[in-house]
Amino acid sequence: MFSFVWKWINDRWPLSPVIRWSLDEEITGGPRFVYADGSAVLIVFLLQALTGVMQIFFYVPSVDHAYNSISFLRTEIPFGWLIHGLHYWGANLMIVLIALHMLRVFIWGAYKNPRQLTWLMGVALVLITMAFSMTGAPLHWDQRGYWAGEVGSSIAATTPVVGDLAKRMLRGGEEMGPLALSRFFVVHTAILPGSLLAIFMLHFISFRRFGSVGPWDQFKRKITGAFWPEQAFKDTIAGTAIFLFMIFLTAYYPPVYSGQADTLDTSYIPKAEWNFLFLYQALKYFEGPLEPVGTVGVPAFIVSLLVLLPFIDRNPEHDPFKRPFAMLCGLVFVGAILTLTLIGYYSPGFAQAPANGPSAQVRPLPAQTPAVAPAIKEIGPAAVAEKAPEKLAGPAAAVIGSAERGAMLFKNICSSCHGQAGTGKVPNPGSEEGKVPALAPIEKSIFNKDPRLFAENIDKYIQHGSVPEGQKPALTMPAFGDSNSLTQQEIANIEAYIMGLNNVDRAAIINPGIQPRLFFWLVSGLYVLFALIIMGNTRKNNDYIDDSAQGGTKKCRQ
């Protein structure tokens, strides 16, 4: 049946010649693991495409539902944590792998004549991958992604002549909103994948035209090897190792929740994604009328330098030790980017003005809060039962907040009444208990191991407030939600922090399929078993060849 289908296709389309053309390649210097970097990029891209399509089945490209739809995928869909984690870490690793691939090509001098087009296609792949990073971050519509889109589109606005048009094209208007999210979604899921795949094909065709440069040592260049199966085997080993590493990162270092986008929270200081930190830091050195130099001139200079490299360096020599000036320039270029990246990582971010109003730190607290202290709630089961038994949890209870952001809010707003890290012991004259109840540990009637129920229990107090039992207590629980003195996202952040104080993860995976770390070790075991089998078969084949060469026997050594 298979042979019939194979013949039927080949009679109508040149499948066999295309496969032979793709696989039949003589590699100068023989197969090496160092040549697997290009195939690794392709493997990660295919994983990105697969996990991206799987996420689209659950993702809702709406400012009201984008964040929660991703959260739902990660916590309640079996292996949703794996799908999202692989996509997140794959996006980061793809940038690293492309950078390493370009660095190796530069060291090997593989951009020189007649491989200029191959290099230019590689530069295009880098730019498209960076565009993937820029357009992918806002799709989560979390605090980090929102400001990444805001800053990125603002930088585009500084482009002379066409800056305002570029910003409007990206945002669909003046502000980041539903139209901006829709446009980022279309670019990220439709335009860029097709463009990257097309450039990949052109890059591959150009590479096949002239093949690998090979080692610069003339003796080693006399050795040749086939792409199939020798190099393909090494590419597969490298690709599966990277895949296993991605699972490890997903299981042990899952993407952090930064909370749903909240433009009222100006205490959040945005920074660029790590791969844009070098540019982000360079922008700080150009202010006022020089701003376009940083936002447009620096990126244009870097891109131009990469594009013109094969036309500037016309020296036919490939040996890096015989190209000292070129290697020194490359070292300075890479060193400058790494230095700016590190400085940008440790430097403070750009403060952002509120988009629609003041931040939580300057919004007035409710009127019932005494002036003696910026008090937060007095939590106690008796108070809830007496004062507001009919109150329901608000919208914040359904949102997974950021415990990190919640810790900052708690310190600024809550710690004066509940103590540092919720340890309590703050006096409350006039109340029946005489002090503010602690939150770490919290009352047993409020605690719940289920993160959703725990969040609902806490949410009722923050939303609606309460008054503790007693004669005119000095401190009462303000209704932060009803009075709009905290946004719903800020409330969700505080809830995530309080739950963390009680060893309950607000972002806990409810339906994992298989627990992430157990899954990693199961896959690792299968990988080791697969590697042992392959190594055993390879050793048997080598023994067979050795014995045949020495004695003509067809029995392998025992």
Secondary structure as GFF3:
##gff-version 3
##sequence-region A 1 558
A	DSSP	alpha_helix	2	12	.	.	.	ID=ss1
A	DSSP	alpha_helix	15	23	.	.	.	ID=ss2
A	DSSP	beta_strand	26	28	.	.	.	ID=ss3
A	DSSP	three_ten_helix	33	36	.	.	.	ID=ss4
A	DSSP	alpha_helix	37	56	.	.	.	ID=ss5
A	DSSP	alpha_helix	66	76	.	.	.	ID=ss6
A	DSSP	alpha_helix	80	108	.	.	.	ID=ss7
A	DSSP	alpha_helix	116	136	.	.	.	ID=ss8
A	DSSP	three_ten_helix	137	140	.	.	.	ID=ss9
A	DSSP	alpha_helix	143	157	.	.	.	ID=ss10
A	DSSP	alpha_helix	163	171	.	.	.	ID=ss11
A	DSSP	alpha_helix	178	186	.	.	.	ID=ss12
A	DSSP	pi_helix	187	191	.	.	.	ID=ss13
A	DSSP	alpha_helix	192	210	.	.	.	ID=ss14
A	DSSP	alpha_helix	218	221	.	.	.	ID=ss15
A	DSSP	beta_strand	224	226	.	.	.	ID=ss16
A	DSSP	pi_helix	227	231	.	.	.	ID=ss17
A	DSSP	alpha_helix	232	252	.	.	.	ID=ss18
A	DSSP	three_ten_helix	274	276	.	.	.	ID=ss19
A	DSSP	alpha_helix	277	283	.	.	.	ID=ss20
A	DSSP	three_ten_helix	288	290	.	.	.	ID=ss21
A	DSSP	alpha_helix	291	292	.	.	.	ID=ss22
A	DSSP	pi_helix	293	297	.	.	.	ID=ss23
A	DSSP	alpha_helix	298	312	.	.	.	ID=ss24
A	DSSP	three_ten_helix	320	322	.	.	.	ID=ss25
A	DSSP	alpha_helix	324	346	.	.	.	ID=ss26
A	DSSP	alpha_helix	381	387	.	.	.	ID=ss27
A	DSSP	three_ten_helix	395	398	.	.	.	ID=ss28
A	DSSP	alpha_helix	403	409	.	.	.	ID=ss29
A	DSSP	pi_helix	410	414	.	.	.	ID=ss30
A	DSSP	alpha_helix	415	418	.	.	.	ID=ss31
A	DSSP	three_ten_helix	420	422	.	.	.	ID=ss32
A	DSSP	alpha_helix	451	464	.	.	.	ID=ss33
A	DSSP	alpha_helix	488	501	.	.	.	ID=ss34
A	DSSP	alpha_helix	516	551	.	.	.	ID=ss35
###
